Amino acid sequence: GTHRGEIGEQLAYNFLHKVFGEGRVYKSVKVKTLLSESSTTRREDKTDIDVLCILGSKALCVQVKSKRLTELTRKGSDEALQRDFKAAVQDAYDQGIEARKQILSRDAKFLDQDGNEIILSEKIDEVYIMGLTTENYPSLTHQAGIMLRKDENDPFPIFLTLFDLDLVMHYLSDPYDFLYYVRQRTALMDYFKAEEEVVFLGYHLIRKLWKIPGSDMVALDNT
């Protein structure tokens, strides 16, 4: 499992590096928060960010999960589905939210995989959360929209398979275009509905993911 996780993280890094470029992408980031509870005791928290991308005032926090779906989920067991969903999606989201808070509150140190501090710009005012699964996960997009537990004020994440990510990046190879897509997808998670990522991407390339005047919600079909 660990080995597959490392491969997934490396692949995600390679993909994102192609779009964001040198000096903007970091892998295996350690987050260290120093909380002074009193002058004598200091507790150190650690959150890991699998891949962190920075573009101007925006950051993208990517968590990679390599959990295989259990046979039970494939056969449609509700209990197994909940368990697999938690391992693949919910845990990645919860980690992402934690990291997002630390980046925005600026009360943590971020270290790259060699232990060097990553100096984050003061300008960062938004952090998008992306979850990636290395396994093909049918209905991931659909489930992430329905089953995710989140606080009302927290942002939605975008969840992709590595295959989806590769596809999105093929068409949106400019980092600003790519991040704009991520922004629209996460901002309009309750507005646009579709079964698969490729449907959102296709619609975006033709019409852009903008709200349609007079519509409260838009369902996109696979055509």
Stockholm file with secondary structure:
# STOCKHOLM 1.0

chainA/1-223         GTHRGEIGEQLAYNFLHKVFGEGRVYKSVKVKTLLSESSTTRREDKTDIDVLCILGSKALCVQVKSKRLTELTRKGSDEALQRDFKAAVQDAYDQGIEARKQILSRDAKFLDQDGNEIILSEKIDEVYIMGLTTENYPSLTHQAGIMLRKDENDPFPIFLTLFDLDLVMHYLSDPYDFLYYVRQRTALMDYFKAEEEVVFLGYHLIRKLWKIPGSDMVALDNT
#=GR chainA/1-223 SS CHHHHHHHHHHHHHHHHHHHCTTSEEEEEEEEEEEESSSSCEEEEEEEEEEEEEETTEEEEEEEECCCCCHHHHHTCHHHHHHHHIIIIIHHHHHHHHHHHHHHHTCEEEECTTSCBCCCCTTCCEEEEEEEESSCCTTHHHHHHHHCCCCTTSCCCEEEEHHHHHHHHHHCCSHHHHHHHHHHHHHTTTTEECSSHHHHHHHHHHHCSCCCTTCSCEECCCC
#=GC SS_cons         CHHHHHHHHHHHHHHHHHHHCTTSEEEEEEEEEEEESSSSCEEEEEEEEEEEEEETTEEEEEEEECCCCCHHHHHTCHHHHHHHHIIIIIHHHHHHHHHHHHHHHTCEEEECTTSCBCCCCTTCCEEEEEEEESSCCTTHHHHHHHHCCCCTTSCCCEEEEHHHHHHHHHHCCSHHHHHHHHHHHHHTTTTEECSSHHHHHHHHHHHCSCCCTTCSCEECCCC
//
